[in-house]
Amino acid sequence: MPYFFYLLFYQAVNIFFLESDDSTKCSSHSSPL
């Protein structure tokens, strides 16, 4: 069950980072934080 929430959290953080910093797209894609 925690895995499902982790996926949602990962996508949310990933989108946030992508909108915040588009230049670090490759770096943020590997690690959520």
C-alpha positions as CSV (number, residue, x, y, z in Angstrom):
1,M,0.0,0.0,0.0
2,P,2.8,2.5,0.8
3,Y,4.2,2.0,-2.7
4,F,1.1,3.5,-4.2
5,F,1.4,6.6,-2.1
6,Y,5.1,6.8,-3.0
7,L,4.3,6.8,-6.7
8,L,1.9,9.7,-6.2
9,F,4.4,11.5,-4.1
10,Y,7.1,10.9,-6.6
11,Q,5.0,12.2,-9.5
12,A,3.9,15.3,-7.5
13,V,7.5,16.1,-6.4
14,N,8.8,15.4,-10.0
15,I,6.2,17.8,-11.5
16,F,7.0,20.4,-8.9
17,F,10.7,20.2,-9.6
18,L,10.1,20.2,-13.4
19,E,8.0,23.4,-13.2
20,S,10.4,25.0,-10.7
21,D,13.7,24.1,-12.5
22,D,13.4,22.9,-16.1
23,S,17.2,22.9,-16.5
24,T,17.7,20.2,-13.9
25,K,15.2,17.8,-15.6
26,C,17.8,15.0,-16.0
27,S,19.0,15.3,-12.4
28,S,15.5,15.4,-10.8
29,H,14.4,12.4,-12.9
30,S,16.8,10.1,-11.1
31,S,16.1,11.1,-7.5
32,P,12.8,12.5,-6.1
33,L,14.7,14.9,-3.7
